[in-house]
């Protein structure tokens, strides 16, 4: 696809054609304010993710899925990309399709989006890869708003690679304790104390266990309705008890020390 240096609002949107067009943050704002009727609900996280891609140099100007403008001068696909351009405050070259039949909007974005674990290979095993994605995504989301980029996710994985691999291998065929936050806490436990964490984590998947802190944690997780993002310090409490060789009478929030 060829680049067209014509400014976005000097182009004849009614004429069906495709080209790579320069879009400024000002262009994006103008499109969103005046030519964005009838699009789906805007997800701020998605827009911020695209902005991060632009800032990080990951934007693909010759993207196979172009930003689409109808013959009636409406944006019918690309709302999140336009918001991403605006949030990044950077000018980009973008693949655009003009003169699209406005009826086509009903067929846009009806497929399944590609998740991070489809795009990044942390490990070769697909089940383990998906679990690692879940842990990294949740850990990132607890600290930031929006989606983690593939580059940031790989950076996080490599920082504790052995721990992620170990916990994912144990989790692979076990479904009794499904919370991703449990995996996240045990990644940190493993990073600090190695095999000790792997042994306790394995005990969580048994019907009964002689590991009292593991049994107490299981009972806690199965009887409480605490939001998953708030579970971390409670899981740490059980892990610390296990490390110190003591029983858990009541699980309370704790931090690593």
C-alpha positions in Angstrom: 0.0 0.0 0.0 1.4 3.4 -1.0 1.7 6.5 1.2 -0.4 9.5 0.4 1.0 12.8 1.7 -2.4 14.5 1.3 -3.7 15.7 4.7 -6.5 13.5 6.1 -9.2 16.2 5.8 -8.1 17.1 2.2 -8.8 13.6 1.1 -12.1 12.7 -0.7 -13.6 10.2 1.8 -16.4 9.3 -0.5 -14.1 7.8 -3.2 -13.4 4.1 -2.4 -9.6 3.6 -2.1 -6.9 2.6 0.4 -3.7 4.4 1.3 -1.3 5.0 4.2 -2.1 8.4 5.6 -0.4 10.7 8.1 -2.7 11.2 11.1 -1.8 13.8 13.7 -3.3 14.0 17.2 -5.3 17.0 16.0 -6.7 14.9 13.2 -7.6 12.2 15.6 -9.4 14.6 17.9 -11.4 16.1 15.0 -12.4 12.7 13.8 -13.5 11.6 17.3 -15.5 14.8 17.9 -17.2 15.2 14.5 -17.1 11.9 12.7 -17.6 9.2 15.3 -21.3 8.4 15.5 -22.6 4.9 16.1 -19.4 3.2 17.2 -19.3 0.7 20.1 -18.5 1.8 23.7 -15.0 3.1 24.0 -12.7 1.0 26.3 -10.2 3.3 27.8 -7.8 0.4 28.5 -7.7 -0.5 24.9 -7.0 3.1 23.8 -4.2 3.4 26.4 -2.7 0.1 25.2 -2.6 1.4 21.6 -1.0 4.7 22.9 1.6 2.7 24.7 2.3 0.8 21.4 2.8 4.1 19.5 5.0 5.6 22.2 7.0 2.3 22.4 7.6 2.2 18.6 5.3 -0.8 18.1 2.8 0.9 15.8 2.4 -0.9 12.4 1.7 1.7 9.7 0.9 -0.9 7.0 -1.6 -2.8 9.2 -3.7 -5.4 7.4 -6.8 -4.1 9.2 -7.2 -0.4 8.1 -8.9 2.4 9.8 -12.2 2.7 7.9 -14.1 5.8 6.9 -17.5 5.7 5.2 -18.6 7.4 2.1 -20.8 9.6 4.5 -17.6 10.9 6.3 -18.0 8.7 9.4 -15.4 6.7 11.2 -16.7 3.1 11.1 -13.7 1.2 12.3 -10.7 2.5 14.3 -12.1 4.4 17.2 -9.6 2.9 19.7 -6.7 3.6 17.3 -7.8 7.2 16.9 -8.0 7.5 20.7 -4.6 5.9 21.0 -3.1 8.4 18.6 -4.7 11.3 20.6 -3.4 9.9 23.9 0.1 9.3 22.6 0.3 12.9 21.3 2.3 11.6 18.4 1.7 11.7 14.6 1.6 8.3 12.9 1.3 6.9 9.4 -1.8 4.6 9.3 -3.4 2.3 6.9 -6.8 3.7 5.9 -9.7 2.7 3.8 -12.0 5.4 2.5 -15.5 5.2 0.9 -16.5 2.1 2.8 -20.3 1.3 2.7 -21.6 2.4 6.1 -23.7 -0.8 6.4 -20.4 -2.7 6.9 -20.2 -1.4 10.5 -22.5 -4.2 11.6 -19.8 -6.7 10.5 -16.9 -5.0 12.2 -15.2 -6.5 15.3 -17.4 -9.5 15.5 -14.5 -12.0 15.9 -12.5 -12.9 18.9 -9.6 -10.6 19.8 -6.1 -12.0 19.9 -5.0 -12.4 23.5 -1.4 -11.8 24.7 -0.8 -15.5 25.1 -1.6 -15.9 21.4 1.1 -13.3 20.6 3.9 -14.0 23.0 5.6 -17.4 23.7 6.9 -17.5 27.2 7.1 -21.3 27.1 6.3 -23.8 24.4 3.5 -25.5 26.3 0.3 -23.8 25.5 -1.4 -24.5 28.8 1.5 -23.2 30.8 1.9 -20.2 28.4 -1.7 -19.2 29.0 -1.3 -19.5 32.8 1.9 -17.4 32.7 0.0 -14.8 30.6 -2.8 -14.7 33.2 -0.4 -14.2 36.1 1.7 -11.5 34.3 -1.5 -9.7 33.0 -3.0 -9.6 36.5 0.2 -8.5 38.2 0.5 -5.7 35.7 -3.1 -4.7 36.0 -2.8 -4.5 39.8 -0.1 -1.8 39.4 -1.2 -0.1 36.1 -4.3 0.6 34.1 -4.7 -1.0 30.7 -3.1 -4.0 29.1 0.5 -5.0 29.3 2.4 -4.9 26.1 4.2 -8.0 24.7 7.5 -6.4 25.4 6.7 -5.5 29.0 5.2 -9.0 29.6 8.4 -10.6 28.3 10.5 -8.3 30.5 8.4 -9.3 33.5 8.7 -13.0 32.6 12.5 -12.9 32.2 12.9 -11.2 35.6 11.5 -14.3 37.3 11.7 -16.9 34.6 12.5 -20.0 36.7 9.7 -19.1 39.2 7.1 -18.6 36.4 8.1 -21.9 34.8 8.0 -23.9 38.0 4.6 -22.7 39.1 3.1 -23.0 35.6 4.3 -26.6 35.3 2.6 -27.5 38.6 -0.5 -25.6 37.7 -0.8 -27.1 34.2 -3.1 -30.1 34.9 -4.5 -29.0 38.2 -7.8 -27.1 38.5 -8.8 -27.2 42.2 -7.4 -23.8 43.1 -8.0 -21.7 40.0 -7.2 -18.2 41.1 -4.5 -16.6 39.1 -3.6 -14.4 42.1 -2.5 -17.6 43.9 -0.1 -18.3 41.2 1.2 -14.8 41.3 1.9 -15.0 45.1 3.6 -18.3 44.7 5.8 -17.0 41.9 7.1 -14.5 44.4 7.4 -17.2 47.1 9.4 -19.3 44.7 11.6 -16.4 43.8 12.5 -16.0 47.5 12.6 -19.6 48.7 12.7 -21.9 45.7 11.6 -25.5 46.0 9.9 -24.8 49.3 7.2 -22.8 47.4 6.8 -25.5 44.8 6.2 -28.2 47.4 3.5 -26.1 49.1 1.9 -25.1 45.9 1.6 -28.8 44.9 -0.2 -29.5 48.1 -3.0 -27.0 47.2 -4.2 -29.4 44.5 -4.7 -32.4 46.8 -8.0 -33.3 48.3 -6.4 -33.5 51.7 -2.9 -32.5 52.8 -0.7 -32.7 55.9 0.6 -29.3 55.0 -1.5 -27.3 57.4 -0.8 -23.8 55.9 -1.8 -25.2 52.5 -5.0 -26.7 53.9 -5.8 -23.4 55.7 -5.3 -21.5 52.5 -7.5 -23.8 50.6 -10.3 -23.5 53.1 -9.9 -19.7 53.1 -10.0 -19.5 49.3 -13.0 -21.8 49.1 -15.1 -20.0 51.7 -14.3 -16.3 51.1 -15.6 -14.0 48.4 -12.7 -11.5 48.5 -12.0 -9.8 45.2 -9.1 -11.6 43.6 -7.0 -8.5 43.4 -7.2 -8.2 47.2 -6.2 -11.9 47.9 -2.5 -11.4 47.5 -1.6 -10.4 51.1 -3.7 -13.2 52.5 -2.0 -15.8 50.4 1.4 -14.3 51.5 0.3 -14.9 55.1 -0.1 -18.6 54.5 3.1 -18.8 52.6 5.0 -17.1 55.4 3.5 -19.5 57.9 4.7 -22.4 55.8 8.2 -20.9 55.5 8.4 -20.4 59.2 7.1 -23.9 60.0 4.1 -22.8 62.0 0.4 -23.5 61.7 -2.2 -21.0 60.6 -4.9 -20.2 63.2 -6.4 -17.4 61.2 -5.3 -16.1 57.8 -4.7 -12.3 58.0 -3.1 -10.0 55.5 0.7 -10.0 55.5 3.7 -8.9 53.4 7.0 -10.6 52.6 9.7 -9.8 55.1 
